[in-house]
Amino acid sequence: MEFGGRSLTRKQLEHIVTMSERERITVSVIPFSAGIFPGAGQTVVYAEGPVSQLDTVQLDTEHGSVFECADAQLDMYRTFMERFEAMALGENASRDFICGIINNL
């Protein structure tokens, strides 16, 4: 789906690349070649605190945001995040992948 055209898409991707160079931001790309993965199509934000008891997961739904902080839920999302990381390209490869898209726009 195209929203805003190629120019806007290029600016958004350039912003993602710029932000990925910040110290506490990691952008990871899971390529289509990785196949189906748990949570595909779902926005998940895992906020990690200085101690694990402060961790929170934010899920975006059509009805608004849902926040999870129960131990069982956090364990499940920690497992998801480990799987995501295992399937994703590394930081530099992810940045290169996005730059390749930018260059083809």
Phi, psi and omega in degrees: 000139181249122176237120175085354176084176183296322182298314179293319178300316179300314180298319179295315180293322177298321178296318178299316179298315179299313181295327182293345179273354177286155187301316187254021180240129176238127175249124179237133179257129172258108184288155178304329181296344178287345180084192182288141178225157182297135178085007180304132178085002182244134176277124180231126173244119178256110180262117184260129180264177179297337172230146187299337179293345179264357180298147178216144175248132176249127177245131177265125179237171179293346180257004180122186182277145175238134180246131180244134177217005177290145183307315181297318179294316180298320177301317180297316181286331173298318178297316176302313183296322177297320177294317178303312182298322180292329182272339187280156171291157175294172183303310182293318179294324177294316178298316178298321178299314180294319179297325176298320177295316179303315182294337180265359179278000000 
